[in-house]
Amino acid sequence: MTYSGRDAAKVAGLVVGGAAVGAALGLLYAPQSGVETRRQFKRYAKRAEVQALRYGREIKAGFSHAMESGKTWLAKKDMRRLTAV
């Protein structure tokens, strides 16, 4: 690894470490109780799960559509080649 690569890795590590420390301090000094914080995290996690499932379904549908379109295109191409002979 070059010196600039090592420096970039160090900076990235410091940024991630600082974010973790900041998050921990934010939770310690939060103006709400632990019960409220856990409830808030549960709600956020549930919303994130629903959104991830929605995105997953959309990606799967798009991929299936692309596969069907590709199959149709290849079938038409084969038919044109067969009729041209």
N, C-alpha and C positions, 0 to 999 in steps of 0.2 A: 504494500500500500504506500502511496506517495505521502509526502508531508502534508500536502493540502487535503488529501483524503482523510488522514488522521485528524487533522484540525477540524474538518467538517464533522467527523464522527464525534469528536469531543464536544463541539458546540451542540450537536443534536442531542447528545446524552445530557448535557447541562440543561437544555431547554425542557426535555422530558422530565428530568429530575425536579426541576423548578416547578413544572406544572403539577407534578404529584404532590410536592410539599405544599403548594398553594391550595390545592384541592383539599388536602388533609386539614390545613389550618382553617379553611373556609367552613368545613364541616364542624370543626371544634368550636368555632366562634359563631355559628349560625344562630340567628335570632329565634329559632323555633326548636321545639323539643325533638328528641330522637324518634319518638313515635310518629310525629308529623313528617320528619325527614324520610323515614323508611316508607311511609305511605306515599309520599311524593315520588320516591324512587320506584316503587311498585307501579304507580300510574305511568311514569315515564317509560319503564321497561315494557309494560303492556302495550303502550302506544307504539313503541319502537318495534315490538314483535309483530303487531298488526301491519305496520307499514312495510316491514321486511317481507312478510308473507304476500302482501299486495304487489310489491315490486317483483317478487319471485314469480308470481302468477303471470304478471305482465311480460316478463322476460321469457317465460316458458311459452306463452301464447305467441309472442313475436318470433321465437325460434321455430315453433311448429309451423307458423305461417310461412316463414322463409324456406323451410324444408319442403313444404308442399309446393310453393312457387317454383323452387329449383327442380323438383321432380317433374312438374308440369312442363317447364321450359325444356328439360332434357328429353322428355317424351316427344314434344313437338319437334325438337331438333332431329331426333332419330327418325321420326316419320318423314320429315323433309328429305333426309338423306336416303331413306328407303324408296321414296317415290321418285327421287331424282335418278335413280339407277336404271 
